[in-house]
Amino acid sequence: MTSQATDGLAARTAPAAPSEADAAVDRDFHVFDTTLRDGAQREGINLTVADKMTIARHLDDFGVGFIEGGWPGANPRDTEFFARARQEISFRNAQLVAFGATRRAGSTAAEDPQVKALLDSGAPVITLVAKAHDRHVELALRTTLEENLEMVRDTVSHLRAQGRRVFVDCEHFFDGYKANPGYAKDVVRAAAGAGADVVVLCDTNGGMLPAQISAVVHTVLADTGARLGIHAQDDTGCAVANTLAAVDAGATHVQCTANGYGERVGNANLFPVVGALELKYGRHVLPEGALSEMTRISHAIAEVVNLTPSTHQPYVGVSAFAHKAGLHASAIKVDPDLYQHIDPDLVGNRLRMLVSDMAGRASIELKGKELGVDLGGDRELVGRVVARVKERELQGYSYEAADASFELLLRAEVEGKARRYFRTESWRAIVEDRPDGSHANEATVKLWAKGERIVATAEGNGPVNALDRALRVALERIHPELAQFGLVDYKVRILEGRHGTESTTRVLISTSDSAGEWSTVGVAENVIAASWQALEDAYTYGLLRAGVTPAE
């Protein structure tokens, strides 16, 4: 492919000029995402081309400046991704980046097929990985230290001559700096001198600590004058701290992955890094309004890679602004900022009050407000709810993960009676073990709804599934809204292991409709009875949220 042709591909991939709304973005500071390459190396992640396209769109919506799409030429999937991305994605905020290595020893960049593949990708920006550790040069590349420097110079200058913007990742930089600081800095000078826009210092083994990162970045910046970036792995649990320490020392380019995905224990997490830059450092690194999309983007990417979003992730986890202790709740009732470092709305998250045996009056009042249940300042009512919650939690119930069951309990106290759309007469579940080794699961429910006695039987792939189906068969004719309900998660916890098979069991069920999800809890001495309680609450709450009038 000719230079003119590749330049044309790059032009189609380049983002449009910043709009007036994005004019405040700090263009001198780079947020660089490598989820599609480095993040994809996490154990358990296996991205299709379609997955990569979806994640790229999410990252562009979030407003990162650069999206590293993979290594074109190294595998067919990455090659296809670049071919499709430049045709099918109109990037509004990001530039697409191709990743590859410097040319081979004893060759030239112009002749190297993998360098050609980088150009053929059409990406306007190319990141080159270069060895910065002298032992890696001699043992892994099996070449001389001077030849390695020439490989960096030749590849960078060749790509620059073809109109590409070039970043250089100095692999194992910090370990190399410890072993031979002079040579590590020579690699930085070679890259910058040949035209690399940014030289990225990589903590490839993830073994550095913030003070060490800061000291090295400060010295290298002073000694080389190059524009520096940081790429931190999380093997010491310090990747985000190390990234911010590098920024404090003068780095103006941060490489991260969504939700911290990456090889071994992961990379610097994009979301807390960006949250800190925007809200703690006052750097405008995202377009206007993009920060409030952070929680949604984090969860959306987790869904694409088929990993459950981390509940305790900073800024975007569902527990990031969840409060359980009564002391906290009392203070938050006066001023939420007393126990929160930021307003959760800024990152698209929300304050949550957890109801548990640690709850006090303030917790219940705030939770009622969150659920839209007016307690009217009734101290006696609130006291009854607190006592009821503590009594139920002593029995094994857990309401902090079952908001729907708690709301039903709360409404029962406020309204003086439980919400009922049906009344259970009896239920039973039968598991039949057949001679051929197969199993049959059948359930029968007998209940009353709208003055009518209903008996329904159904089979399922387990006793709980059979009960769920039987309950649905019994009620769907009277309450057609149930057709929208679906069980999406089911968890069982044995609470008192010392009793063996007679132990108390807690079941948590998550149910969804077209508008969202809700969770309910059941506790009993066997898993089927506990499951039935949770199912009853799930259907009752679903009908409540659907606006159905109770039967009694």
Secondary structure, 3 states (H helix, E strand, C coil): CCHHHHHHHHHHHCCCCCCHHHCCCCCCCEEEECCCCCHHHCCCCCCCHHHHHHHHHHHHHHCCCEEEEECECCEHHHHHHHHHHHHHCCCCCCEEEEEEECCCCCCCCCCCHHHHHHHHCCCCEEEEEEECCHHHHHHHHCCCHHHHHHHHHHHHHHHHHCCCEEEEEEECHHHHHHHCHHHHHHHHHHHHHCCCCEEEEEECCCCCCHHHHHHHHHHHHHHHCCCEEEEEECCCCCHHHHHHHHHHCCCCEEEEEHHHCCCCCCECEHHHHHHHHHHCCCCCCCCCCCHHHHHHHHHHHHHHHCCCCCCCCCCCCCCCCEECCHHHHHHHHHCHHHHCCCCHHHHCCCCEECCCCCCCHHHHHHHHHHHCCCCCCCHHHHHHHHHHHHHHHHHCCCCCCCHHHHHHHHHHHHHCCCCCCCEEEEEEEEEEECCCCCEEEEEEEEEEECCEEEEEEEEECCHHHHHHHHHHHHHCCCCHHHHHCEEEEEEEEECCHHHHHHCCEEEEEEEEECCEEEEEEEEECCHHHHHHHHHHHHHHHHHHHCCCCCCC
